[in-house]
Amino acid sequence: MSSEPTVRRAVLKLSGEVLGSKSGPLDEGALIFFAKEIAAARDARVELAVVPGGGNVARGTALPHLPPYAGHTIGMLSTLINIVGLREALAREGVPTLVQSALPCPGVADMIDVWAGREALAAGKVLLLAGGTGSPFVTTDTAAVIRALALEAQRVVKGSKVDGVYDADPMKNSDARPIPQLSHQDYLHRELKVMDAAAVAIAADHALPLVVFEAARPGALVEALLDRTGSRIG
């Protein structure tokens, strides 16, 4: 098997939860770790865009005392906080970045611009994409798939707390069995939960492969791009 990824361009959907710890929502060690993982993917000659979740800061669905629109907006803004942290960590690793957001923040992030994003990726920059889709009631999983299609990426890799897709929740069921590979349709038919169904449905329409892997294991990102770890959907 080749030691180099076969994908030229990919989108990393990074769960916000992996960026936090008991010490706070933005753990220094986690930021440094993921900056090194992203740098390693770039060194492997993969053009990488990153779409973070925001669950370590604020999850819109966990704010029932606010109107849903407000809660989801707070969740989208939380991803911008994560992007600022990742940008600084990547700068320490000498990795150039371009930050864009579906919710633009002058001086921090430009508005999403697909053409500028493609140019940045081709120039060797890591593209950091905040704000989800910019619309409430849409997950960052779906944002990652939409961005991948717009950027002409060949794959979405989802860095999660679990090491792949299981037939049941492995956090709740010790008998849960891993599923190394399945089709988009099979994933949807089984009503599995590790990745949002809307995201998988859109990926199915465009034959876009998805890989779910354990984000916090050293070297796992490059291995996911090599099809050596995690579960593949599609």
VEXFIRO-954882 format. One line per field, with one value per atom (N, C-alpha, C): atom name; x, y, z. Coordinates in nm, 4 decimals, m for minus. Example, Ala and Ser with C-alpha at 12.3 -4.5 7.8 and 13.67 -1.06 7.14 Angstrom:
2
at <- N	CA	C	N	CA	C
c1 <- 1.3190	1.2300	1.3200	1.2850	1.3670	1.2900
c2 <- m0.5690	m0.4500	m0.3300	m0.2250	m0.1060	0.0030
c3 <- 0.7800	0.7800	0.7800	0.7080	0.7140	0.7870
//
This chain:
234
at <- N	CA	C	N	CA	C	N	CA	C	N	CA	C	N	CA	C	N	CA	C	N	CA	C	N	CA	C	N	CA	C	N	CA	C	N	CA	C	N	CA	C	N	CA	C	N	CA	C	N	CA	C	N	CA	C	N	CA	C	N	CA	C	N	CA	C	N	CA	C	N	CA	C	N	CA	C	N	CA	C	N	CA	C	N	CA	C	N	CA	C	N	CA	C	N	CA	C	N	CA	C	N	CA	C	N	CA	C	N	CA	C	N	CA	C	N	CA	C	N	CA	C	N	CA	C	N	CA	C	N	CA	C	N	CA	C	N	CA	C	N	CA	C	N	CA	C	N	CA	C	N	CA	C	N	CA	C	N	CA	C	N	CA	C	N	CA	C	N	CA	C	N	CA	C	N	CA	C	N	CA	C	N	CA	C	N	CA	C	N	CA	C	N	CA	C	N	CA	C	N	CA	C	N	CA	C	N	CA	C	N	CA	C	N	CA	C	N	CA	C	N	CA	C	N	CA	C	N	CA	C	N	CA	C	N	CA	C	N	CA	C	N	CA	C	N	CA	C	N	CA	C	N	CA	C	N	CA	C	N	CA	C	N	CA	C	N	CA	C	N	CA	C	N	CA	C	N	CA	C	N	CA	C	N	CA	C	N	CA	C	N	CA	C	N	CA	C	N	CA	C	N	CA	C	N	CA	C	N	CA	C	N	CA	C	N	CA	C	N	CA	C	N	CA	C	N	CA	C	N	CA	C	N	CA	C	N	CA	C	N	CA	C	N	CA	C	N	CA	C	N	CA	C	N	CA	C	N	CA	C	N	CA	C	N	CA	C	N	CA	C	N	CA	C	N	CA	C	N	CA	C	N	CA	C	N	CA	C	N	CA	C	N	CA	C	N	CA	C	N	CA	C	N	CA	C	N	CA	C	N	CA	C	N	CA	C	N	CA	C	N	CA	C	N	CA	C	N	CA	C	N	CA	C	N	CA	C	N	CA	C	N	CA	C	N	CA	C	N	CA	C	N	CA	C	N	CA	C	N	CA	C	N	CA	C	N	CA	C	N	CA	C	N	CA	C	N	CA	C	N	CA	C	N	CA	C	N	CA	C	N	CA	C	N	CA	C	N	CA	C	N	CA	C	N	CA	C	N	CA	C	N	CA	C	N	CA	C	N	CA	C	N	CA	C	N	CA	C	N	CA	C	N	CA	C	N	CA	C	N	CA	C	N	CA	C	N	CA	C	N	CA	C	N	CA	C	N	CA	C	N	CA	C	N	CA	C	N	CA	C	N	CA	C	N	CA	C	N	CA	C	N	CA	C	N	CA	C	N	CA	C	N	CA	C	N	CA	C	N	CA	C	N	CA	C	N	CA	C	N	CA	C	N	CA	C	N	CA	C	N	CA	C	N	CA	C	N	CA	C	N	CA	C	N	CA	C	N	CA	C	N	CA	C	N	CA	C	N	CA	C	N	CA	C	N	CA	C	N	CA	C	N	CA	C	N	CA	C	N	CA	C	N	CA	C	N	CA	C	N	CA	C	N	CA	C	N	CA	C	N	CA	C	N	CA	C	N	CA	C	N	CA	C	N	CA	C	N	CA	C	N	CA	C	N	CA	C	N	CA	C	N	CA	C	N	CA	C	N	CA	C	N	CA	C	N	CA	C	N	CA	C	N	CA	C	N	CA	C	N	CA	C	N	CA	C	N	CA	C	N	CA	C	N	CA	C	N	CA	C	N	CA	C	N	CA	C	N	CA	C	N	CA	C	N	CA	C	N	CA	C	N	CA	C	N	CA	C	N	CA	C	N	CA	C	N	CA	C	N	CA	C	N	CA	C	N	CA	C
c1 <- 0.0854	0.0000	0.0880	0.0469	0.1246	0.1370	0.2513	0.2723	0.2265	0.1725	0.1230	m0.0272	m0.1016	m0.2460	m0.2775	m0.3855	m0.4282	m0.5171	m0.5632	m0.6471	m0.5576	m0.5935	m0.5182	m0.5695	m0.7023	m0.7643	m0.8725	m0.8768	m0.9743	m1.0231	m1.1364	m1.1901	m1.1892	m1.1305	m1.1313	m1.2440	m1.3422	m1.4445	m1.3937	m1.3639	m1.3050	m1.4081	m1.4421	m1.5372	m1.4845	m1.5688	m1.5253	m1.4882	m1.5523	m1.5285	m1.3844	m1.3157	m1.1777	m1.0807	m1.1266	m1.0400	m1.0448	m1.1377	m1.1517	m1.1082	m1.1053	m1.0730	m1.1363	m1.1119	m1.1667	m1.1121	m0.9969	m0.9359	m0.9984	m1.0760	m1.1393	m1.1764	m1.2504	m1.2986	m1.1900	m1.0795	m0.9684	m0.8429	m0.8181	m0.7041	m0.5754	m0.4731	m0.3472	m0.2880	m0.2858	m0.2289	m0.3053	m0.4385	m0.5199	m0.4936	m0.4839	m0.4567	m0.3213	m0.2210	m0.0877	m0.0904	m0.1577	m0.1662	m0.2293	m0.3440	m0.4123	m0.3402	m0.2699	m0.1875	m0.0786	m0.0196	0.0841	0.0243	m0.0953	m0.1616	m0.1943	m0.2440	m0.2776	m0.1509	m0.0444	0.0833	0.1359	0.1181	0.1644	0.0869	m0.0419	m0.1211	m0.0737	m0.0444	0.0064	0.1425	0.2269	0.3570	0.3427	0.2305	0.2029	0.1418	0.1407	0.0961	m0.0540	m0.1282	m0.2733	m0.3140	m0.3936	m0.4493	m0.5686	m0.5606	m0.6570	m0.7347	m0.8668	m0.9549	m1.0088	m1.0309	m1.0758	m1.2070	m1.3065	m1.4361	m1.4544	m1.4452	m1.4613	m1.6061	m1.6377	m1.7617	m1.7406	m1.8426	m1.8306	m1.8760	m1.8966	m1.9549	m1.8736	m1.7432	m1.6601	m1.6861	m1.7362	m1.7649	m1.9127	m1.9985	m2.1431	m2.2125	m2.3054	m2.3841	m2.5260	m2.5705	m2.6998	m2.8145	m2.8130	m2.9216	m2.9189	m2.8117	m2.8006	m2.8368	m2.9036	m2.9440	m3.0957	m3.1716	m3.3170	m3.3852	m3.3122	m3.3705	m3.3675	m3.3062	m3.3023	m3.3846	m3.4371	m3.5037	m3.4062	m3.4534	m3.3627	m3.2715	m3.3242	m3.2406	m3.1213	m3.1462	m3.0376	m2.9376	m2.9881	m2.8988	m2.8086	m2.8657	m2.7850	m2.6850	m2.7230	m2.6290	m2.5108	m2.5360	m2.4272	m2.3374	m2.3972	m2.3166	m2.2274	m2.2805	m2.1994	m2.0863	m2.1144	m2.0101	m1.9018	m1.9391	m1.8411	m1.7349	m1.7736	m1.6749	m1.5701	m1.6081	m1.5120	m1.4076	m1.4495	m1.3550	m1.2543	m1.3035	m1.2133	m1.1155	m1.1634	m1.0773	m0.9644	m0.9938	m0.8892	m0.7828	m0.8258	m0.7292	m0.6449	m0.7079	m0.6333	m0.5366	m0.5787	m0.4899	m0.3621	m0.3755	m0.2573	m0.1673	m0.2284	m0.1484	m0.0773	m0.1448	m0.0817	0.0296	0.0114	0.1173	0.2439	0.2282	0.3448	0.4171	0.3428	0.4031	0.4546	0.4415	0.4884	0.3968	0.2709	0.1749	0.0934	0.0993	0.0197	m0.1271	m0.2136	m0.3570	m0.4332	m0.5540	m0.6519	m0.7778	m0.8329	m0.9533	m1.0715	m1.1759	m1.3004	m1.4148	m1.5246	m1.6379	m1.7691	m1.8669	m2.0014	m2.0676	m2.0140	m2.0542	m1.9310	m1.9082	m1.7831	m1.7613	m1.6360	m1.5959	m1.4770	m1.4974	m1.3888	m1.2676	m1.1525	m1.0292	m0.9948	m1.0901	m1.0672	m1.0844	m1.1946	m1.2234	m1.2968	m1.2541	m1.3221	m1.4486	m1.5360	m1.6542	m1.6122	m1.6905	m1.6640	m1.6531	m1.5438	m1.5186	m1.4548	m1.5333	m1.4873	m1.3648	m1.3656	m1.2547	m1.1257	m1.1357	m1.0176	m0.9724	m1.0671	m1.0322	m0.9575	m1.0032	m0.9323	m0.7909	m0.7769	m0.6441	m0.5522	m0.6061	m0.5250	m0.4792	m0.5690	m0.5324	m0.4242	m0.4414	m0.3432	m0.2072	m0.2081	m0.0833	m0.0191	m0.0799	m0.0197	m0.0686	m0.1712	m0.2255	m0.3319	m0.3470	m0.4576	m0.5754	m0.6894	m0.8092	m0.8935	m0.9146	m0.9910	m1.1282	m1.2325	m1.3677	m1.4579	m1.5013	m1.5842	m1.7284	m1.8149	m1.9523	m2.0472	m2.0019	m2.0887	m2.1351	m2.2650	m2.3205	m2.3670	m2.3687	m2.4221	m2.5717	m2.6325	m2.7768	m2.8048	m2.9069	m2.9418	m3.0011	m3.0056	m3.0670	m2.9900	m2.8664	m2.7812	m2.6518	m2.6118	m2.4945	m2.3647	m2.2555	m2.1242	m2.0808	m2.1397	m2.1169	m2.1642	m2.2834	m2.3370	m2.2538	m2.2097	m2.1223	m1.9959	m1.9370	m1.8136	m1.8362	m1.9483	m1.9787	m2.0013	m2.0762	m2.1022	m1.9721	m1.8876	m1.7597	m1.6718	m1.6726	m1.5912	m1.6351	m1.7646	m1.8150	m1.7783	m1.7918	m1.7600	m1.6116	m1.5290	m1.3834	m1.3256	m1.4128	m1.3712	m1.2757	m1.3053	m1.2275	m1.2728	m1.1823	m1.2145	m1.2669	m1.2630	m1.3025	m1.3296	m1.4204	m1.4363	m1.3924	m1.3018	m1.2609	m1.3105	m1.3857	m1.4416	m1.3628	m1.2915	m1.2175	m1.3108	m1.3335	m1.4323	m1.3704	m1.4527	m1.4067	m1.4074	m1.4740	m1.4760	m1.3898	m1.3506	m1.2548	m1.3200	m1.4483	m1.5151	m1.6647	m1.7296	m1.8736	m1.9008	m1.9971	m2.0368	m2.1843	m2.2254	m2.3665	m2.4529	m2.3893	m2.4574	m2.3598	m2.4056	m2.3195	m2.2183	m2.0878	m1.9880	m1.9683	m2.0101	m1.9992	m2.1059	m2.2130	m2.3240	m2.3402	m2.2875	m2.3065	m2.1724	m2.1296	m1.9986	m1.9961	m2.1141	m2.1212	m2.1264	m2.1145	m2.1189	m2.0045	m2.0349	m1.9341	m1.8974	m1.7688	m1.7269	m1.7698	m1.7927	m1.8268	m1.7192	m1.6226	m1.5105	m1.5516	m1.6525	m1.6943	m1.8422	m1.9137	m2.0536	m2.0897	m2.1966	m2.2400	m2.3141	m2.3282	m2.4082	m2.5504	m2.6066	m2.7449	m2.7594	m2.6601	m2.6657	m2.6573	m2.5710	m2.5601	m2.6954	m2.7605	m2.8885	m2.9975	m2.9962	m3.0971	m3.0870	m2.9643	m2.9442	m2.9704	m2.9870	m3.0106	m2.8992	m2.7761	m2.6607	m2.6411	m2.5668	m2.5688	m2.4336	m2.3253	m2.1951	m2.1754	m2.2490	m2.2438	m2.3864	m2.4136	m2.5479	m2.6043	m2.7299	m2.7921	m2.8021	m2.8309	m2.8403	m2.7063	m2.5973	m2.4642	m2.4370	m2.4724	m2.4484	m2.5349	m2.6574	m2.7455	m2.6915	m2.6403	m2.5822	m2.4573	m2.3742	m2.2541	m2.2925	m2.4001	m2.4460	m2.4847	m2.5517	m2.5956	m2.4785	m2.3608	m2.2438	m2.1300	m2.1595	m2.0602	m1.9331	m1.9517	m1.8382	m1.8085	m1.6893	m1.6565	m1.6388	m1.6784	m1.6635	m1.5860	m1.4973	m1.4226	m1.4366	m1.4744	m1.4849	m1.3696	m1.2925	m1.1761	m1.1588	m1.0756	m1.0485	m0.9464	m0.9911	m0.9077	m0.7864	m0.7989	m0.6959	m0.5793	m0.5792	m0.4686	m0.3604	m0.2358	m0.1286	m0.1168	m0.1073	m0.0922	m0.2211	m0.3344	m0.4591	m0.5098	m0.4868	m0.5362	m0.4736	m0.3430	m0.2773	m0.3219	m0.3365	m0.3831	m0.5234	m0.6095	m0.7445	m0.7395	m0.6457	m0.6293	m0.5685	m0.5049	m0.4467	m0.5406	m0.6612	m0.7548	m0.6983	m0.6215	m0.5621	m0.6265	m0.7226	m0.7881	m0.9301	m1.0121	m1.1471	m1.2425	m1.3613	m1.4649	m1.4957	m1.5106	m1.5392	m1.6873	m1.7500	m1.8886	m1.8858	m1.9269	m1.9271	m1.8059
c2 <- m0.1202	0.0000	0.1239	0.2231	0.3469	0.4133	0.4783	0.5513	0.6959	0.7333	0.8685	0.8642	0.9611	0.9644	0.9752	0.9074	0.9142	1.0359	1.0994	1.2184	1.3419	1.4288	1.5531	1.6611	1.6620	1.7656	1.7023	1.7398	1.6821	1.7882	1.7613	1.8452	1.7645	1.8220	1.7624	1.8249	1.7445	1.7896	1.7488	1.8468	1.8212	1.8501	1.7483	1.7668	1.8698	1.9671	2.0680	2.0082	1.8978	1.8371	1.7924	1.7568	1.7094	1.8240	1.9481	2.0636	2.1100	2.0575	2.0995	1.9922	2.0284	1.9353	1.9865	1.9181	1.9612	2.0977	2.1341	2.2623	2.3805	2.3527	2.4618	2.4226	2.5090	2.4755	2.4695	2.5405	2.5377	2.4911	2.3622	2.3033	2.3271	2.3775	2.4083	2.2843	2.1746	2.0515	2.0018	2.0142	1.9697	2.0548	2.1857	2.2736	2.2427	2.2231	2.1904	2.0560	1.9576	1.8237	1.8295	1.8960	1.8975	1.9847	2.0862	2.1635	2.0749	1.9905	1.8986	1.7944	1.7446	1.6474	1.7099	1.8314	1.9020	1.9319	1.9709	1.9963	1.8697	1.7548	1.6280	1.5942	1.6225	1.5984	1.6883	1.8119	1.9058	1.8591	1.8096	1.7572	1.6356	1.5638	1.4490	1.4909	1.6209	1.6804	1.6677	1.6794	1.6880	1.8325	1.8871	2.0205	2.0053	2.0724	2.0434	2.1675	2.1523	2.2519	2.1925	2.2773	2.2306	2.2986	2.2181	2.2674	2.2165	2.3041	2.2569	2.2627	2.1766	2.1928	2.2956	2.3210	2.4200	2.3688	2.2371	2.1811	2.1992	2.2226	2.2464	2.3834	2.4763	2.6126	2.6267	2.6019	2.6088	2.5302	2.4466	2.3687	2.4257	2.4649	2.5314	2.4507	2.3191	2.2349	2.2175	2.2603	2.2477	2.3783	2.4680	2.5965	2.6119	2.5238	2.5252	2.6494	2.7275	2.8486	2.9646	2.9412	3.0437	2.9975	3.0897	3.0491	2.9698	2.8687	2.7843	2.8619	2.9643	3.0407	3.1017	3.1578	3.2179	3.1115	2.9970	2.8906	2.8420	2.8224	2.7754	2.8822	3.0075	3.1144	3.1149	3.0963	3.0879	2.9691	2.8579	2.7415	2.7696	2.8385	2.8719	2.9673	3.0634	3.1563	3.0847	2.9776	2.9000	2.8395	2.8041	2.7482	2.8519	2.9784	3.0849	3.0959	3.0791	3.0781	2.9648	2.8477	2.7340	2.7599	2.8246	2.8540	2.9484	3.0490	3.1424	3.0667	2.9756	2.8958	2.8079	2.7433	2.6576	2.7379	2.8558	2.9390	2.9723	3.0090	3.0435	2.9219	2.8067	2.6853	2.6469	2.6619	2.6313	2.7303	2.8555	2.9549	2.9158	2.8607	2.8160	2.7013	2.6247	2.5141	2.5589	2.6891	2.7409	2.7084	2.6814	2.6451	2.7679	2.8102	2.9257	2.8887	2.9827	2.9560	3.0698	3.0386	3.1389	3.1087	3.2094	3.1912	3.2544	3.1755	3.2253	3.1817	3.2544	3.2217	3.2511	3.1642	3.1893	3.3038	3.3352	3.4518	3.5412	3.6300	3.7056	3.7935	3.8039	3.8853	3.9690	4.0937	4.1768	4.1794	4.1596	4.1574	4.0204	3.9281	3.7917	3.6898	3.6996	3.6024	3.6703	3.6395	3.6885	3.6075	3.6604	3.5872	3.4660	3.3579	3.2412	3.2832	3.2430	3.2714	3.1457	3.0686	2.9390	2.9549	3.0542	3.0710	3.1088	3.2001	3.2348	3.1153	3.0364	2.9170	2.8161	2.7933	2.7003	2.7488	2.8793	2.9352	2.9182	2.9396	2.9245	2.7800	2.6851	2.5437	2.5082	2.5525	2.5225	2.5836	2.6941	2.7612	2.7004	2.5978	2.5302	2.5779	2.6615	2.7067	2.6088	2.6025	2.5295	2.6257	2.5836	2.6674	2.6367	2.7366	2.7205	2.7832	2.7025	2.7445	2.7424	2.8593	2.8732	2.9046	2.9020	2.9461	2.8441	2.7187	2.6179	2.6592	2.6462	2.6916	2.8364	2.8916	3.0255	3.0259	2.9080	2.8959	2.8094	2.8433	2.7612	2.6281	2.5332	2.4018	2.3170	2.3537	2.2765	2.2449	2.1188	2.0784	2.1136	2.1113	2.1324	2.0106	1.8929	1.7789	1.8150	1.8696	1.9097	2.0214	2.1145	2.2213	2.1628	2.0629	2.0027	1.9393	1.8707	1.8077	1.9134	2.0170	2.1234	2.1939	2.2221	2.2880	2.1963	2.0683	1.9747	1.9735	1.9720	1.9721	2.1020	2.2140	2.3433	2.3559	2.3001	2.3113	2.2015	2.1118	1.9998	1.9065	1.8833	1.7888	1.6466	1.5514	1.4122	1.3341	1.3945	1.3201	1.4144	1.3725	1.4352	1.3341	1.3732	1.2876	1.3528	1.2767	1.3307	1.2795	1.3708	1.3378	1.3428	1.2283	1.2160	1.1563	1.1364	1.0730	0.9214	0.8678	0.7236	0.6902	0.5636	0.5256	0.4756	0.5018	0.4619	0.4529	0.3903	0.3690	0.2347	0.2323	0.1089	0.0825	m0.0430	m0.0782	m0.0327	0.0188	0.0781	0.1756	0.2559	0.3545	0.2837	0.2847	0.2132	0.2741	0.3990	0.4624	0.4093	0.3527	0.3048	0.1532	0.0912	m0.0520	m0.1196	m0.1984	m0.2647	m0.3723	m0.4144	m0.5156	m0.4547	m0.3234	m0.2578	m0.3066	m0.3337	m0.3859	m0.2813	m0.2697	m0.1712	m0.2144	m0.1158	m0.1404	m0.0710	m0.1453	m0.0826	m0.0069	m0.0576	0.0086	m0.0205	0.0798	0.0643	0.1736	0.1530	0.2525	0.3655	0.4763	0.5859	0.5384	0.4612	0.4162	0.3230	0.2359	0.1450	0.2227	0.3243	0.4083	0.4722	0.5269	0.5940	0.4940	0.3773	0.2748	0.2277	0.2172	0.1713	0.2815	0.4036	0.5194	0.5343	0.5229	0.5389	0.6866	0.7154	0.8512	0.9233	0.8573	0.9216	1.0406	1.0402	1.1534	1.1888	1.3177	1.3660	1.3068	1.2606	1.1954	1.2883	1.4157	1.5096	1.5208	1.5216	1.5291	1.4059	1.2890	1.1639	1.1586	1.2079	1.2076	1.2961	1.4126	1.5016	1.4372	1.3768	1.3087	1.1958	1.1231	1.0145	1.0656	1.1791	1.2360	1.2687	1.2904	1.3316	1.2298	1.1101	1.0027	1.0487	1.1265	1.1785	1.0839	1.0252	0.9352	1.0116	0.9459	0.9995	0.8977	0.9466	0.8580	0.9106	0.8229	0.8578	0.7908	0.8689	0.8130	0.8788	0.8185	0.8710	0.9833	1.1046	1.2219	1.2297	1.1851	1.2118	1.1134	1.0175	0.9231	0.9775	0.9849	1.0403	0.9682	1.0462	0.9909	0.9490	0.9591	0.9059	0.9847	1.1149	1.1940	1.1475	1.1346	1.0881	0.9460	0.8611	0.7241	0.7232	0.8139	0.8219	0.8614	0.9478	0.9884	0.8766	0.7779	0.6629	0.5415	0.5585	0.4465	0.3373	0.3757	0.2782	0.2777	0.3631	0.3660	0.4187	0.3940	0.4456	0.3640	0.4168	0.3540	0.4422	0.3782	0.4524	0.4383	0.5498	0.5520	0.5933	0.5019	0.5321	0.4796
c3 <- 0.0000	0.0000	0.0000	m0.0755	m0.0848	0.0510	0.0717	0.1970	0.1860	0.0690	0.0493	0.0227	0.0782	0.0548	m0.0938	m0.1340	m0.2735	m0.2976	m0.1894	m0.2055	m0.2155	m0.3058	m0.3235	m0.2294	m0.2069	m0.1256	m0.0389	0.0868	0.1799	0.2769	0.3375	0.4442	0.5735	0.6754	0.8096	0.8897	0.9258	1.0210	1.1597	1.2417	1.3732	1.4812	1.5566	1.6657	1.7641	1.8008	1.8967	2.0306	2.0658	2.1967	2.2159	2.1063	2.1207	2.1468	2.1329	2.1575	2.3029	2.3790	2.5179	2.6147	2.7406	2.8480	2.9760	3.0845	3.2130	3.2546	3.1992	3.2359	3.1620	3.0568	2.9834	2.8430	2.7729	2.6383	2.5323	2.5530	2.4576	2.5307	2.5228	2.5929	2.5133	2.5798	2.5101	2.4448	2.5185	2.4634	2.3429	2.3458	2.2330	2.1095	2.1280	2.0141	1.9517	2.0361	1.9845	1.9124	1.9722	1.9124	1.7733	1.7616	1.6326	1.5309	1.5769	1.4841	1.4233	1.5051	1.4545	1.3609	1.3920	1.3049	1.1688	1.1715	1.0476	0.9680	1.0381	0.9708	0.9040	0.9701	0.9129	0.7854	0.7843	0.6634	0.5501	0.5842	0.4834	0.4318	0.5218	0.4802	0.3894	0.4052	0.3187	0.1858	0.1622	0.0366	0.0134	0.1218	0.1116	0.1360	0.0461	0.0649	0.1593	0.2750	0.3809	0.4229	0.4268	0.4871	0.6167	0.7162	0.8477	0.8835	0.9182	0.9647	1.1075	1.2080	1.3455	1.3916	1.4866	1.5602	1.6699	1.7474	1.8551	1.9899	2.0005	2.1212	2.2472	2.2341	2.3524	2.4135	2.3334	2.3799	2.4127	2.3146	2.3362	2.2265	2.2664	2.1711	2.1682	2.0497	2.0388	2.0955	2.0737	2.1222	2.2731	2.3374	2.4831	2.5536	2.4812	2.5377	2.5277	2.5954	2.5802	2.6354	2.7177	2.7734	2.6739	2.5563	2.4513	2.3317	2.2527	2.1288	2.0414	1.9701	1.8911	1.7970	1.7324	1.6395	1.7121	1.8315	1.9093	1.9532	1.9982	2.0421	1.9309	1.8122	1.6997	1.6548	1.6635	1.6283	1.7239	1.8519	1.9501	1.9178	1.8797	1.8423	1.7227	1.6225	1.5050	1.5407	1.6270	1.6696	1.7500	1.8196	1.8958	1.8053	1.6829	1.5903	1.5521	1.5516	1.5207	1.6313	1.7548	1.8671	1.8486	1.8104	1.7893	1.6751	1.5701	1.4554	1.4943	1.5761	1.6198	1.6987	1.7868	1.8613	1.7714	1.6732	1.5810	1.4952	1.4522	1.3700	1.4459	1.5731	1.6515	1.6719	1.6966	1.7142	1.5849	1.4720	1.3438	1.3111	1.3498	1.3279	1.4023	1.5222	1.6002	1.5315	1.4495	1.3745	1.2381	1.2091	1.0816	0.9650	0.9934	0.8887	0.8490	0.7244	0.6804	0.6692	0.7014	0.7003	0.6334	0.5931	0.5537	0.6322	0.6993	0.7795	0.7093	0.6909	0.6350	0.7254	0.7209	0.8065	0.7359	0.7603	0.7095	0.7859	0.9031	0.9813	0.9899	0.8938	0.8871	1.0081	1.0452	1.1600	1.1153	1.0749	1.0213	1.1144	1.0548	1.1319	1.1861	1.1796	1.2297	1.1172	1.0439	0.9393	0.8241	0.7029	0.5841	0.5594	0.4754	0.4336	0.3507	0.3594	0.2765	0.1298	0.0671	m0.0743	m0.1325	m0.2043	m0.2546	m0.3439	m0.4308	m0.5246	m0.4511	m0.3555	m0.2760	m0.1931	m0.1450	m0.0686	m0.1525	m0.2742	m0.3636	m0.3924	m0.4150	m0.4426	m0.3229	m0.2016	m0.0815	m0.0646	m0.0875	m0.0763	m0.1784	m0.3003	m0.4046	m0.3733	m0.2969	m0.2601	m0.1351	m0.0793	0.0355	0.1705	0.1727	0.3003	0.3507	0.4823	0.5419	0.5506	0.5004	0.4980	0.6216	0.7061	0.8291	0.8091	0.8222	0.7867	0.9093	0.9520	1.0720	1.0339	1.1352	1.1174	1.0595	1.0475	0.9891	0.8510	0.8250	0.6973	0.7059	0.8274	0.8470	0.8705	0.8678	0.8883	1.0114	1.0896	1.2049	1.1613	1.2539	1.2316	1.1310	1.1038	1.0124	1.0855	1.0869	1.1635	1.0922	1.1689	1.1079	1.0264	1.0510	0.9612	0.8208	0.8122	0.6822	0.6213	0.7047	0.6546	0.5935	0.6583	0.6070	0.4702	0.4532	0.3244	0.2169	0.2495	0.1522	0.1125	0.2105	0.1791	0.0935	0.1233	0.0449	m0.1010	m0.1230	m0.2601	m0.3314	m0.2629	m0.3241	m0.3547	m0.2680	m0.2842	m0.3735	m0.4213	m0.5069	m0.4327	m0.3055	m0.2250	m0.2572	m0.2375	m0.2683	m0.1481	m0.0308	0.0884	0.2040	0.2919	0.4228	0.5271	0.6151	0.7262	0.8542	0.9327	1.0560	1.1751	1.2412	1.3622	1.4818	1.5439	1.6491	1.7749	1.8763	2.0005	1.9889	1.8872	1.8641	1.7432	1.7320	1.6282	1.4995	1.4833	1.3606	1.3800	1.2826	1.2875	1.3539	1.4445	1.5134	1.4891	1.5130	1.4950	1.6125	1.7172	1.8321	1.8951	1.9884	2.0525	2.1416	2.1063	2.1868	2.3251	2.3433	2.4737	2.5711	2.5145	2.5966	2.5914	2.4873	2.4659	2.4435	2.5411	2.5308	2.4232	2.3754	2.2700	2.1301	2.1221	1.9909	1.9039	1.7772	1.6844	1.5794	1.5492	1.4477	1.3080	1.2231	1.0827	0.9989	0.9475	0.8763	0.7505	0.6791	0.5558	0.5304	0.4838	0.4457	0.3464	0.2751	0.1768	0.2472	0.1769	0.2302	0.2607	0.1678	0.1830	0.3036	0.3248	0.4384	0.5693	0.5728	0.6918	0.7235	0.6222	0.6431	0.6807	0.6177	0.6468	0.7922	0.8437	0.9815	1.0840	1.0363	1.1228	1.2273	1.1802	1.2680	1.2999	1.4069	1.4613	1.4650	1.4314	1.4506	1.3567	1.2447	1.1522	1.1132	1.1007	1.0749	0.9456	0.9518	0.8367	0.7163	0.7392	0.6268	0.5540	0.6304	0.5699	0.4856	0.5381	0.4655	0.3398	0.3484	0.2321	0.1201	0.1557	0.0547	m0.0052	0.0800	0.0306	m0.0647	m0.0333	m0.1199	m0.2570	m0.2618	m0.3893	m0.4807	m0.4205	m0.4985	m0.4906	m0.4396	m0.4293	m0.3582	m0.2516	m0.1749	m0.0586	m0.0533	0.0574	0.1891	0.2972	0.4317	0.5149	0.5997	0.6898	0.8312	0.9230	1.0645	1.1378	1.2134	1.2823	1.4182	1.5012	1.6347	1.6249	1.6523	1.6271	1.7180	1.8423	1.9424	1.9390	1.8489	1.8411	1.7489	1.7953	1.7122	1.5779	1.4720	1.3381	1.2712	1.3426	1.2890	1.1692	1.1650	1.0527	0.9216	0.9185	0.7962	0.7637	0.8659	0.8420	0.7827	0.8273	0.7712	0.6244	0.5892	0.4490	0.3647	0.4316	0.3642	0.3658	0.4211	0.4365	0.5273	0.6277	0.7186	0.8573	0.8782	1.0086	0.9919	1.0920	1.0912	1.0051	0.9854	0.9051	0.7844	0.6703	0.5479	0.5127	0.4831	0.4361	0.2901	0.2027	0.0600	m0.0130
//
